[in-house]
Amino acid sequence: MKIKILVLSLLMSMSTLAQDYILDSITPKYGHLINFKANTFQYASESPYFKKLFNDLDSVYAGKKKNIHIFHIGGSHIQADIYSNKIRTYLQNMNDVSLGQRGFVYPFHLAHTNNPTNYRIEADNDQWQGYRCSVRKDSVAWGLSGVSAAFRGIEDKIYVKANYKNYTKKPYTFNKLRVFYNTWMEDYDLNISDSTLVSSDTINLEGMYKEYRFNRTVDSVALQIKIKDPTSVSPEFLLMGMEFMNDDPGIEYTTIGVNGASFAWYERAAYFEKQLQLYQPDMFIISIGTNDAYMPKKDFNAEKFRDYYESFIQMIQRANPQCAILLTVPNDDYYKKSYANPNTATQQRIILELTQKYRMAVWDLYSIMGGLGASNNWYKAKLMPSDRIHFTNLGYSIKADLFIKALVDAWAESSGKDKTLLLNHFKNLDE
């Protein structure tokens, strides 16, 4: 499935809703569209990995300094980082010790595609060419992000801002910056423009990044990229991502999303697992699936989908065998705006089976929305655009709040906390 630029532009240009909990206020108007009974993290209570995660959340909630790293991967829903950023905001605003580092991001503008609004990375875009693992004709090296931007010019300056239109109580800051790129090439020099800021820099050839350590904490920097030899033949600098790092404990919420991505497309990212091995995620949310099933029923290979999904789970477990993995069933959608896609029901069955096999948990958005054809009702209520694949900003806000409620319910069940008091804590965050 190729994401329509018009749809994404609409989503990104709409006025951003405040990060308030809205489920209570929207229920009278939209409650009939939502299966609230299905809004659970099924099997979380049976998973030892989620028990550990909830214990860690208890520590942060109690004001203890604790690092928790959450990864969330998907397609265009995650690249836009609308509902996932609202979840991030809830968790990182939990109290004064919950804001961890911003972590890994991708400068999508340099790849000529939509960038989340909560950070900004700018350069002379005319000098950069973007490549996505989800575009069949593209063929370059990809890492964790599944997106690469190539620079083949003489020089440019990259302006990096960790904060743009975000809703955290405190701005993100960093005293280390990692730049992921094709370290096996030596065509360009990459340096921080203000050299007085840098206390040291090192290159990690295995992880494919250069790390700058600063002598003070900042929220923005500029980098200078310049060719070493202007007579070089076919020079290339391939930017794979950046990471804003600091020494503050707390919750770090990393999103990895590529418009149009599926398991098959992410498999093209040859360095994905190598860069994932740099981390030990405490929780990994898998929201891949819509693009895997966006086709006529006769063309959907259910067993291939199962194999891809299972291999992905195993890859995460290689990074951290104790990781709590949340599988998510894709939302209902319409195929080419013509008919409700029946393949999602098949995906639902497979995902539920894998959840139990690997003792994970599942958030079944398909059932929460109402099952087959429900996206048309959400579209009529203006919670989805006419493609009936994506959501409007209000739709994404509802989706985020449904997620946080399901998380809170599972957490309360595990810890014995009063779920009403716990949810009220999130409802009343000053965001």
Secondary structure, 3 states (H helix, E strand, C coil): CCCCHHHHHHHHHCCCCCCCCCHHHHHHHHHHHCCHHHCCEECHHHCHHHHHHHHHHHHHHCCCCCCEEEEEEECHHHHHCCHHHHHHHHHHCCCCCCECCCEEECCHHHHCCCCCCCCEEECCHHHEEEEECCCCCCCCCCCCCCEEEEECCCEEEEEEECCCCCCCCCCCCEEEEEEEECCCCCCEEEEECCHHHEEEEEEECCCCEEEEEEEEEECEEEEEEEECCCCCCCCCEEEEEEEEECCCCCEEEEEEECCCCCHHHHCCCCCHHHHHCCCCCCEEEEECCCHHHCCCHHHCCHHHHHHHHHHHHHHHHHHCCCCEEEEEECCCCEECCCEECCHHHHHHHHHHHHHHHCCCEEEEHHHHHCCCCHHHHHHHCCCCCCCCCCCCHHHHHHHHHHHHHHHHHHHHHHHCCCHHHHHHHHHCCCC
